[in-house]
Structure formats: structure tokens, C-alpha cells
Amino acid sequence: MHLLSLMYRTTLFLLTHIKMADVEWNKAEAHQKHLKYHRCLIIITCLTTVLLMVFVLQTLLVPAVMSASRPLRLQVHPSVRETCLDPCRFVLVESIPVGVEFNSSTPHQSIYETWLSLISEAQRSLDIASFYWTLTNKDTQTQEPTASQGEKILQELAQLSRKISVRIAVSTPSETQPKDDIKLLADSGAEVRTVNMRELTSGVLHTKFWVIDKKHIYIGSANMDWRSLTQVKELGAVVYNCSCLASDIGKIFEAYWFLAQSKTVPSPWPSQYTTLYNKDTPMQLLLNGTDSRVYLSSSPPSLCADGRTSDLQAILSIIRDAQQFVYIAVMNYLPTMEFSSPKRYWAAIDTELRRVAYERTVRVRLLISCWNSSSPFMFPFLRSLASVQDSRSKLDIQVKIFLVPASPSQKEIPYARVNHNKYMVTDKVAYIGTSNWSGDYFVNTAGSALVVNQTSAQSTGPTVQEQLQSVFERDWDSSYSIQLNHNTNLKDVCEPQATQYSDL
């Protein structure tokens, strides 16, 4: 019994100490957990603080670093947008050949009067992008009284060159092309640069626009040629007091100015040639008090700096967006590379016209010129387009030939008496360009265009689109237009004229 009692007391003692040890161990474990919790809390707090500091530094410092490293074009965004608030004034201008009369409407202001007005308004600078210069009778070896208008323009430009900065970018003349006008202007103080597009892109500088005092612009089909003022039908646009638009077309001029002293076309173009405005992000401005979406396109694509819509993409986009009609007035229309050897088919525009006529029953009209320089391949392709017409299927493509009448003496004027227009108008957009419509003009030849959309705005007067539509319908319905079909005898329609050298 004593032994059992001793064993009991010993066991009880051990159990008591074990429990006490467990209590102490539990206290130690709790203390360790408490310490571990505090350590974790401190670590989390430190990490949170560091992350917050990194975020604050990123917010404050990164924009400053990025703005310092951005190209110039991003830095000028605010100032460019401010100038778009200018109250721009748009005027459609024409040259109507001597002897051509329209009973239904009064022609717009003449290109001759417009050029004289722009010259008189120039105070600081005048930049002209041009194809060639033949403003005098001497240039064309003629004795035509109506050349006086061109000679007056040349005289006024020479006087202006003695007073302000006049810069002229012109396609490098061929050996047979006159150079007297350019020499006269250079001798008078103008800075003249020739752009050798044949070496750069296998084309020519075919564009035709003016930039005056970096706030007025003219763009259109008229060359620096006396015949473009009195003997050839032309159409253009002048936009006054629009520094935003002038700044943008000025970038196209500066590209030509640069190329005149370059042996290669840069790729990519430096940032100073880039633009914010294109078919996807057009310029928002007021034209004649009406909200307008406007941009400038250019060709060929190799001359389009970052942001610039190419001329071809502009045309295709305008055709695709049309819902009711597409009216086109151009001198030449060919789904080919007109000057290519070997021959190349080029159907980008032709296919799009057929597509919208078929898929959306859009009404398509083409008003094309016919003269001694017309390609013999043009009319079979035009007849093919004109055959896409069927009232039951609601297919409606029509083609007419516009003929400028000529007296016996007028027929002696080389490369005259023709409709030289280069524009398109749809139910949404007005497009005024400088290019004929064959592949060469969009692939390797330099041209430009003004694109205006005012369909979403309320206007108290006729919109630009409505004005251009009226011009087209006037010409289409006139006695000078002849329907083209498979029975049309082109020998009777297109009477040969005397020739000298070609205006591409």
C-alpha cells in the first residue's frame, strides 16, 4: 500500500509539472505568435509605404520624362487645336473657257480673280507647289490675246517676289519645257526649287496649291498656265483666314521643299512633317459659319508622313461612305497604270465604284473629258462601267463625255479647250483634288486634295458639298455633255487638236 501511495504521489507530481510545462510552453508559443504577427504587420506596412511612394513618384515624374522625350508633333497639339477656332471662309472658284456659257447658273468667282486677290493680300509669304509654268504667249509659242491674264499673274508675282518671301516648288522641267517664267521669278527674288520626282518616285510633282501668309490657301486643278485661266475648264477652292488648315497643307509643301534637296525619300518622315488630321480624325473647324470636318490627303504614299491619309485611301473611303450618290468629274479615268511599261492593270477605284453600285444601289456618275491626248484605252473601260445599268436590278452607273467647243483659231492653241476638273462629290463629302484618276497618280506621282464633310451640321447657306453638287449637275445636264454608250462614235465626239507637250 505504501508503494502504491508513493507511486500515486509521484505520478500526480509529474502530471502537475507536465501541466505547468504545457502552460509555460503555451505562453511561449503565444508570445512567439504575437511577435510573428507584429513582424508581419511591420513588413506589410513597410511594403505598402514603399509601393505608395513608387506610385507617387511615377505619377509625378513619368509625365515630365515622357514630355521631354516626345517628338515635336506631340508638343504642338494644344497650339494646333487653338488655331482651328479660326472663322474660315470657303469659296469655290472656276475657270470657264472663253465661249462656254451655262444658262442655268452663274459661274463662281474666277481662278484668275482669286489669284490676283491672293497676291494682293499677301503680306509676309507665298508658297506655291506647281507642276510647270507657262503663263505667257512666248511659253506656248502662240499669239493669243487671252494669254494676257496669265501674263498679268506672272507680272504681279514678280513684283511680289521683290517685297516678301516667295517660295516655288516645281517639278523638274524636261529639256523641252519652258523655263523662262521660273527664271524671271528667281531673278526677281523668289526662291525656286525643282523637285526631281522622276528620280525619287518615277513620277512628277503634279500638285497645284498656294499657301499665303500661313493663313489662306488655294488648291485645285489649275496649273500655272495662262490656258488654265481662259482656255481650259478648271475648278478649285480658296479658304481664307484658316491658319490651322494652312499650317497642315504647309507641311506638305515643306516635304516638297525638303525633297528638292534630297536624293532619297525619308522613311519614316521626320516628326515635323506629321499631321494630326486625316480621314479618321479630321480637323474640326468652321467653314462659312458651318461646323465642318476637314482634312488634306496626299500622294504617293511614300510622301505621306505619319498621320497623313493617302489620296487613294481618301477616295476609296469617300466612295465607301456614300449612301445615295457618287459624282466624279475628272479629265482622265483609267483602271490602269497609264504610263507603265509593261502594262499593268490597276482597278482599286473601278472595283469600289462597281461594289457600291451593286451592294448598296448607290447612283454613280462619271463626267470625263475627251481630247487629242486621251488614252485610247480609256473609253473601252468607261463603256464597261456604263454597262453596269439595269433598272430592274437597280444598278445605275452612267458615264458622260464633257466637250469644250473650239473655234478654228482656238483649235490652234496647244493643249487647250478641255475640261481639266479633278473632283468628286457624294451625298456626304466634297473632294477637290489635283490628280487625274489612273494608277500612276496615286502610286508614284505627287498630288494633294481637300476633303470637306458638313453633313452633320446645320447651315444657313449651301454647304460646300451642295455647291459642288450644283456644279456637277450643271455640267452634267448641259449641252456640252454627251452620254457614253456602246453606240457612241468617239471619232465624231473627240475631234483632234494641235498638240505640243503633255499635261500629265
C-alpha positions as CSV (number, residue, x, y, z in Angstrom):
1,M,0.0,0.0,0.0
2,H,2.8,2.3,0.8
3,L,4.3,1.6,-2.5
4,L,1.1,2.3,-4.3
5,S,0.7,5.5,-2.4
6,L,4.2,6.5,-3.3
7,M,3.6,5.7,-7.0
8,Y,0.4,7.8,-6.9
9,R,2.0,10.8,-5.4
10,T,4.9,10.5,-7.9
11,T,2.5,10.3,-10.8
12,L,0.5,13.3,-9.5
13,F,3.7,15.3,-9.2
14,L,4.8,14.5,-12.7
15,L,1.4,15.3,-14.1
16,T,1.3,18.7,-12.3
17,H,4.7,19.6,-13.6
18,I,3.8,18.4,-17.1
19,K,0.7,20.7,-17.0
20,M,2.8,23.6,-15.7
21,A,5.3,22.9,-18.5
22,D,2.4,22.9,-21.0
23,V,1.1,26.2,-19.7
24,E,4.6,27.7,-19.9
25,W,5.1,26.3,-23.4
26,N,1.7,27.6,-24.5
27,K,2.6,31.1,-23.1
28,A,5.9,30.9,-25.0
29,E,4.1,29.8,-28.2
30,A,1.6,32.6,-27.8
31,H,4.4,35.1,-27.3
32,Q,6.1,33.8,-30.4
33,K,2.9,34.1,-32.4
34,H,2.5,37.6,-31.1
35,L,6.0,38.5,-32.1
36,K,5.5,36.9,-35.5
37,Y,2.2,38.9,-36.0
38,H,3.9,42.1,-35.2
39,R,6.8,41.3,-37.6
40,C,4.3,40.6,-40.4
41,L,2.4,43.8,-39.6
42,I,5.6,45.8,-39.8
43,I,6.7,44.1,-43.1
44,I,3.2,44.7,-44.7
45,T,3.3,48.4,-43.5
46,C,6.8,48.9,-45.0
47,L,5.8,47.3,-48.3
48,T,2.6,49.4,-48.5
49,T,4.6,52.6,-47.9
50,V,7.2,51.7,-50.5
51,L,4.5,50.9,-53.1
52,L,2.7,54.2,-52.3
53,M,6.0,56.1,-52.7
54,V,6.7,54.4,-56.1
55,F,3.2,55.2,-57.3
56,V,3.5,58.9,-56.3
57,L,7.0,59.1,-58.0
58,Q,5.6,57.5,-61.1
59,T,2.6,59.9,-61.2
60,L,4.8,63.0,-60.7
61,L,8.0,62.1,-62.7
62,V,7.0,59.9,-65.6
63,P,4.9,62.6,-67.5
64,A,7.7,65.0,-67.2
65,V,10.2,62.5,-68.6
66,M,7.8,61.5,-71.4
67,S,7.1,65.1,-72.4
68,A,10.8,65.7,-72.6
69,S,11.3,62.7,-74.9
70,R,8.2,63.1,-77.1
71,P,8.6,64.1,-80.7
72,L,7.8,67.7,-81.6
73,R,4.4,66.8,-83.1
74,L,3.1,65.8,-79.7
75,Q,4.3,69.1,-78.1
76,V,2.4,71.3,-80.6
77,H,-1.1,69.7,-80.1
78,P,-2.5,72.4,-77.9
79,S,-1.5,75.3,-80.2
80,V,-2.7,73.5,-83.3
81,R,-6.1,73.0,-81.7
82,E,-6.3,76.7,-80.8
83,T,-5.8,77.8,-84.4
84,C,-8.7,75.5,-85.5
85,L,-11.1,78.1,-83.9
86,D,-10.4,80.4,-86.8
87,P,-13.6,81.5,-88.7
88,C,-12.5,80.1,-92.0
89,R,-14.2,81.2,-95.2
90,F,-14.5,78.8,-98.1
91,V,-15.1,79.9,-101.8
92,L,-15.5,77.6,-104.8
93,V,-13.7,79.0,-107.8
94,E,-13.7,78.1,-111.5
95,S,-12.1,78.9,-114.9
96,I,-14.7,78.8,-117.6
97,P,-13.2,78.7,-121.1
98,V,-13.9,81.6,-123.4
99,G,-17.1,80.8,-125.4
100,V,-18.5,78.3,-122.9
101,E,-21.8,79.5,-121.4
102,F,-24.2,78.0,-118.9
103,N,-27.8,79.2,-119.0
104,S,-28.9,77.6,-115.7
105,S,-26.4,79.3,-113.3
106,T,-23.8,81.9,-112.9
107,P,-20.2,80.7,-112.7
108,H,-18.3,81.0,-109.5
109,Q,-15.6,83.5,-108.9
110,S,-12.8,83.0,-111.5
111,I,-9.5,81.5,-110.6
112,Y,-7.8,84.5,-112.2
113,E,-9.6,86.9,-109.9
114,T,-8.8,84.7,-107.0
115,W,-5.1,84.5,-107.7
116,L,-4.9,88.3,-108.1
117,S,-6.7,88.8,-104.8
118,L,-4.4,86.4,-103.0
119,I,-1.3,88.1,-104.4
120,S,-2.6,91.5,-103.3
121,E,-3.4,90.2,-99.8
122,A,0.0,88.6,-99.3
123,Q,1.9,90.4,-96.6
124,R,4.7,88.1,-95.4
125,S,4.9,84.9,-97.5
126,L,3.6,83.0,-100.5
127,D,4.4,79.3,-101.1
128,I,3.4,77.7,-104.5
129,A,3.5,74.0,-105.3
130,S,3.3,73.5,-109.0
131,F,3.7,71.2,-112.0
132,Y,5.0,73.6,-114.6
133,W,5.0,77.3,-115.6
134,T,3.7,78.6,-118.9
135,L,2.0,81.9,-118.1
136,T,2.9,83.8,-121.4
137,N,2.3,83.5,-125.1
138,K,6.1,83.1,-125.5
139,D,6.0,79.9,-123.4
140,T,3.4,78.3,-125.7
141,Q,4.6,79.9,-129.0
142,T,1.2,81.5,-129.5
143,Q,-0.2,84.9,-130.1
144,E,-3.4,84.6,-128.2
145,P,-5.0,87.7,-126.6
146,T,-6.4,85.8,-123.7
147,A,-2.9,85.0,-122.5
148,S,-2.9,88.4,-121.0
149,Q,-4.4,87.1,-117.8
150,G,-1.5,84.7,-117.3
151,E,1.0,87.4,-118.1
152,K,-0.6,89.7,-115.6
153,I,-0.3,87.0,-112.9
154,L,3.4,86.5,-113.7
155,Q,4.0,90.2,-113.6
156,E,2.3,90.5,-110.2
157,L,4.2,87.5,-108.8
158,A,7.5,89.0,-110.0
159,Q,6.7,92.3,-108.2
160,L,5.6,90.4,-105.0
161,S,8.9,88.5,-105.1
162,R,10.8,91.8,-104.6
163,K,8.8,92.6,-101.4
164,I,8.1,89.4,-99.5
165,S,9.2,85.7,-99.2
166,V,8.0,83.8,-102.3
167,R,8.9,80.1,-102.5
168,I,8.2,77.9,-105.5
169,A,8.4,74.1,-105.6
170,V,8.1,72.9,-109.2
171,S,8.5,69.5,-110.8
172,T,11.9,69.4,-112.5
173,P,11.3,70.6,-116.1
174,S,12.1,68.4,-119.1
175,E,14.5,69.6,-121.7
176,T,11.6,70.8,-123.9
177,Q,9.6,72.5,-121.3
178,P,9.8,76.3,-121.0
179,K,11.8,77.7,-118.0
180,D,11.5,81.5,-118.7
181,D,8.8,82.1,-116.1
182,I,10.8,80.3,-113.3
183,K,13.9,82.2,-114.2
184,L,12.1,85.6,-114.2
185,L,10.7,84.9,-110.7
186,A,14.1,83.7,-109.4
187,D,15.7,86.8,-110.8
188,S,13.0,88.9,-109.0
189,G,13.8,87.4,-105.6
190,A,11.7,84.3,-105.4
191,E,13.4,81.1,-104.1
192,V,12.8,78.3,-106.6
193,R,13.5,74.7,-106.0
194,T,12.9,71.9,-108.6
195,V,11.7,68.5,-107.3
196,N,13.1,65.6,-109.3
197,M,10.2,63.2,-108.8
198,R,11.3,61.1,-111.7
199,E,14.4,60.2,-109.7
200,L,12.6,59.9,-106.4
201,T,9.4,58.0,-107.3
202,S,9.4,57.7,-111.1
203,G,6.6,60.3,-111.3
204,V,6.2,64.1,-111.4
205,L,5.2,66.8,-109.0
206,H,1.6,67.2,-110.2
207,T,0.1,69.1,-107.2
208,K,-1.3,72.6,-107.5
209,F,-1.7,74.7,-104.4
210,W,-0.8,78.1,-102.8
211,V,-0.3,79.0,-99.1
212,I,-0.5,82.7,-98.3
213,D,0.8,84.2,-95.1
214,K,0.3,80.8,-93.4
215,K,-3.5,81.6,-93.2
216,H,-5.0,81.5,-96.7
217,I,-4.8,78.5,-99.2
218,Y,-5.8,77.8,-102.8
219,I,-6.0,74.2,-104.1
220,G,-7.4,72.9,-107.4
221,S,-6.9,71.6,-110.9
222,A,-5.4,74.8,-112.5
223,N,-1.7,74.7,-113.5
224,M,0.5,77.9,-113.5
225,D,-0.6,78.2,-117.2
226,W,-2.4,81.0,-118.9
227,R,-4.6,78.5,-120.6
228,S,-5.8,77.4,-117.2
229,L,-7.3,80.8,-116.8
230,T,-9.1,81.3,-120.2
231,Q,-8.9,78.2,-122.4
232,V,-9.3,75.2,-120.1
233,K,-12.2,74.4,-117.7
234,E,-10.8,74.2,-114.1
235,L,-12.1,74.0,-110.6
236,G,-10.6,74.8,-107.2
237,A,-11.2,76.1,-103.8
238,V,-9.8,79.0,-101.8
239,V,-10.0,79.1,-98.0
240,Y,-9.4,82.4,-96.2
241,N,-8.4,83.1,-92.6
242,C,-7.8,79.5,-91.8
243,S,-4.3,79.2,-90.2
244,C,-5.0,75.6,-89.0
245,L,-5.6,74.4,-92.5
246,A,-2.8,76.5,-93.9
247,S,-0.4,75.0,-91.3
248,D,-1.3,71.5,-92.3
249,I,-1.0,72.0,-96.1
250,G,2.2,73.9,-95.3
251,K,3.6,70.6,-94.1
252,I,3.0,69.0,-97.5
253,F,4.8,72.0,-99.1
254,E,7.7,71.7,-96.7
255,A,8.0,68.0,-97.7
256,Y,8.4,69.0,-101.4
257,W,10.9,71.7,-100.3
258,F,12.9,69.1,-98.5
259,L,12.8,66.6,-101.4
260,A,14.2,69.2,-103.8
261,Q,17.5,68.9,-102.0
262,S,17.3,65.2,-101.2
263,K,18.3,62.2,-103.3
264,T,16.0,59.9,-101.4
265,V,12.5,59.9,-99.8
266,P,12.9,59.5,-96.0
267,S,11.2,56.6,-94.3
268,P,9.9,57.4,-91.8
269,W,9.5,61.1,-92.3
270,P,10.8,63.3,-89.5
271,S,8.3,64.4,-86.9
272,Q,7.9,68.0,-88.2
273,Y,6.0,66.6,-91.2
274,T,3.5,64.6,-89.3
275,T,-0.2,65.6,-89.0
276,L,-3.0,65.1,-86.5
277,Y,-5.7,65.3,-89.2
278,N,-6.8,62.5,-91.5
279,K,-9.9,60.5,-92.6
280,D,-10.2,59.0,-89.1
281,T,-9.5,62.2,-87.1
282,P,-10.5,65.1,-89.3
283,M,-9.9,68.8,-88.4
284,Q,-12.9,70.3,-86.6
285,L,-13.5,73.8,-87.8
286,L,-16.0,76.4,-89.0
287,L,-16.3,76.9,-92.8
288,N,-18.6,79.8,-93.6
289,G,-20.0,79.5,-90.1
290,T,-20.9,75.8,-90.5
291,D,-19.3,73.1,-88.4
292,S,-17.1,71.1,-90.7
293,R,-14.8,68.1,-90.7
294,V,-11.8,68.7,-93.0
295,Y,-8.6,67.0,-93.9
296,L,-5.9,67.1,-96.6
297,S,-4.8,63.9,-98.4
298,S,-1.6,63.4,-100.4
299,S,0.0,61.1,-102.8
300,P,2.0,58.9,-103.4
301,P,2.0,57.0,-100.1
302,S,5.8,57.3,-99.8
303,L,5.4,61.1,-99.4
304,C,2.8,60.8,-96.7
305,A,4.3,61.4,-93.2
306,D,2.8,59.9,-90.1
307,G,-0.9,60.6,-89.8
308,R,-1.5,61.7,-93.4
309,T,-4.2,59.9,-95.3
310,S,-3.0,58.9,-98.8
311,D,-5.0,60.3,-101.7
312,L,-6.2,56.8,-102.8
313,Q,-7.4,55.9,-99.3
314,A,-9.3,59.2,-99.1
315,I,-11.1,58.5,-102.4
316,L,-11.9,54.9,-101.5
317,S,-13.2,55.9,-98.1
318,I,-15.4,58.6,-99.6
319,I,-16.9,56.2,-102.1
320,R,-17.5,53.5,-99.4
321,D,-19.3,56.0,-97.1
322,A,-21.7,57.3,-99.8
323,Q,-25.3,56.3,-99.3
324,Q,-27.1,57.8,-102.2
325,F,-24.7,59.0,-105.0
326,V,-21.1,59.4,-106.1
327,Y,-20.5,62.1,-108.8
328,I,-17.0,62.2,-110.3
329,A,-15.6,64.9,-112.7
330,V,-12.0,64.2,-113.9
331,M,-10.1,64.7,-117.1
332,N,-8.8,61.1,-117.3
333,Y,-10.2,57.9,-115.8
334,L,-8.3,54.6,-116.3
335,P,-8.2,51.4,-114.2
336,T,-4.5,51.0,-115.3
337,M,-1.1,52.3,-114.7
338,E,-1.3,54.7,-117.6
339,F,2.4,55.3,-118.1
340,S,3.7,51.9,-117.0
341,S,5.8,49.6,-119.2
342,P,5.0,46.7,-119.3
343,K,1.2,47.3,-119.0
344,R,-0.3,47.0,-115.5
345,Y,-4.0,46.7,-114.6
346,W,-5.0,48.8,-111.6
347,A,-8.6,48.6,-110.6
348,A,-8.8,49.9,-107.0
349,I,-11.2,52.7,-107.7
350,D,-13.1,50.9,-110.5
351,T,-13.8,48.0,-108.3
352,E,-15.1,50.2,-105.5
353,L,-17.5,52.0,-107.8
354,R,-18.9,48.8,-109.0
355,R,-19.2,47.4,-105.5
356,V,-21.2,50.3,-104.0
357,A,-23.4,50.4,-107.1
358,Y,-24.2,46.7,-106.7
359,E,-24.2,46.2,-102.9
360,R,-25.9,49.5,-101.9
361,T,-27.5,50.7,-105.1
362,V,-25.5,53.9,-105.0
363,R,-26.1,56.1,-108.0
364,V,-22.7,56.6,-109.8
365,R,-22.0,59.3,-112.4
366,L,-18.7,60.0,-114.2
367,L,-18.1,63.1,-116.3
368,I,-14.9,62.5,-118.3
369,S,-13.0,64.6,-120.8
370,C,-12.3,63.7,-124.4
371,W,-9.5,65.4,-126.4
372,N,-6.5,64.6,-128.5
373,S,-4.4,63.5,-125.5
374,S,-7.0,61.0,-124.3
375,S,-5.7,57.4,-124.0
376,P,-7.4,55.1,-126.5
377,F,-7.7,52.6,-123.7
378,M,-9.9,54.9,-121.6
379,F,-13.2,54.5,-123.5
380,P,-13.5,50.7,-123.5
381,F,-13.1,50.8,-119.7
382,L,-15.6,53.6,-119.4
383,R,-18.1,51.7,-121.7
384,S,-17.7,48.7,-119.4
385,L,-18.6,50.9,-116.4
386,A,-21.5,52.4,-118.2
387,S,-22.9,49.0,-119.0
388,V,-23.5,48.4,-115.2
389,Q,-27.0,49.8,-115.6
390,D,-30.3,48.0,-115.2
391,S,-33.5,49.4,-113.8
392,R,-34.8,46.1,-112.6
393,S,-31.6,45.3,-110.6
394,K,-31.4,49.0,-109.5
395,L,-27.9,49.2,-111.0
396,D,-27.2,52.8,-112.0
397,I,-23.7,53.8,-113.3
398,Q,-23.7,56.3,-116.1
399,V,-20.8,58.0,-118.0
400,K,-20.9,61.2,-120.0
401,I,-18.2,62.9,-122.0
402,F,-17.8,66.7,-121.5
403,L,-16.6,68.5,-124.6
404,V,-15.3,72.1,-124.7
405,P,-16.2,73.6,-128.1
406,A,-13.4,75.3,-130.1
407,S,-13.4,77.7,-132.9
408,P,-10.8,77.2,-135.7
409,S,-8.4,79.7,-134.0
410,Q,-8.9,78.1,-130.6
411,K,-8.1,74.7,-132.0
412,E,-4.6,76.0,-132.8
413,I,-3.9,76.6,-129.1
414,P,-1.9,73.6,-127.9
415,Y,-3.3,71.6,-125.1
416,A,-6.4,73.7,-124.5
417,R,-10.2,73.5,-124.8
418,V,-10.7,70.7,-122.3
419,N,-12.4,70.0,-119.0
420,H,-9.5,69.6,-116.6
421,N,-11.6,69.3,-113.4
422,K,-10.5,66.8,-110.7
423,Y,-13.2,66.5,-108.1
424,M,-15.8,64.2,-106.5
425,V,-18.9,64.9,-104.6
426,T,-21.2,62.5,-102.7
427,D,-24.3,62.9,-100.6
428,K,-21.8,63.4,-97.7
429,V,-18.5,64.7,-98.8
430,A,-16.8,67.2,-101.2
431,Y,-13.4,66.2,-102.6
432,I,-11.3,68.7,-104.5
433,G,-8.0,67.3,-105.9
434,T,-5.1,67.8,-108.2
435,S,-4.8,64.3,-109.8
436,N,-6.2,62.5,-112.8
437,W,-7.7,59.1,-111.9
438,S,-5.3,56.4,-113.1
439,G,-2.9,54.4,-111.1
440,D,0.2,56.4,-111.7
441,Y,-1.2,59.4,-110.0
442,F,-1.7,57.5,-106.7
443,V,1.4,55.3,-106.8
444,N,4.3,57.5,-107.9
445,T,3.1,61.0,-108.7
446,A,2.7,63.8,-106.2
447,G,-0.7,65.2,-105.7
448,S,-3.0,66.5,-102.9
449,A,-6.7,67.0,-102.1
450,L,-9.0,68.9,-99.8
451,V,-11.8,66.8,-98.2
452,V,-14.8,68.5,-96.6
453,N,-17.7,67.0,-94.7
454,Q,-20.6,69.2,-93.4
455,T,-23.4,66.7,-93.4
456,S,-23.8,66.6,-89.6
457,A,-24.1,70.4,-89.3
458,Q,-26.9,72.9,-89.6
459,S,-26.2,75.5,-92.3
460,T,-28.0,78.7,-93.2
461,G,-26.5,78.7,-96.7
462,P,-25.5,76.0,-99.2
463,T,-22.8,73.6,-97.8
464,V,-19.6,73.0,-99.7
465,Q,-21.0,69.7,-100.8
466,E,-24.2,71.2,-102.1
467,Q,-22.2,73.9,-104.0
468,L,-20.0,71.2,-105.7
469,Q,-23.0,69.1,-106.4
470,S,-24.6,72.0,-108.2
471,V,-21.5,72.5,-110.4
472,F,-21.6,68.8,-111.3
473,E,-25.3,68.8,-112.1
474,R,-24.9,72.0,-114.2
475,D,-22.2,70.4,-116.3
476,W,-23.9,67.0,-116.5
477,D,-27.2,68.5,-117.7
478,S,-25.5,71.0,-120.1
479,S,-25.3,70.7,-123.9
480,Y,-21.6,70.1,-123.6
481,S,-22.1,66.6,-122.1
482,I,-22.7,63.5,-124.3
483,Q,-23.9,60.2,-123.0
484,L,-21.4,57.4,-123.5
485,N,-22.7,54.0,-124.5
486,H,-21.7,51.2,-126.9
487,N,-23.1,53.2,-129.9
488,T,-21.2,56.4,-129.2
489,N,-18.9,57.3,-132.1
490,L,-15.8,58.7,-130.5
491,K,-14.3,59.9,-133.8
492,D,-17.2,62.3,-134.1
493,V,-17.1,63.3,-130.5
494,C,-13.4,63.8,-129.9
495,E,-12.1,66.0,-132.6
496,P,-8.3,66.0,-132.9
497,Q,-6.5,69.2,-131.8
498,A,-3.0,70.6,-132.3
499,T,-0.5,69.3,-129.7
500,Q,2.8,70.3,-128.2
501,Y,3.7,68.8,-124.9
502,S,1.5,66.9,-122.4
503,D,0.0,68.0,-119.1
504,L,0.0,64.6,-117.4
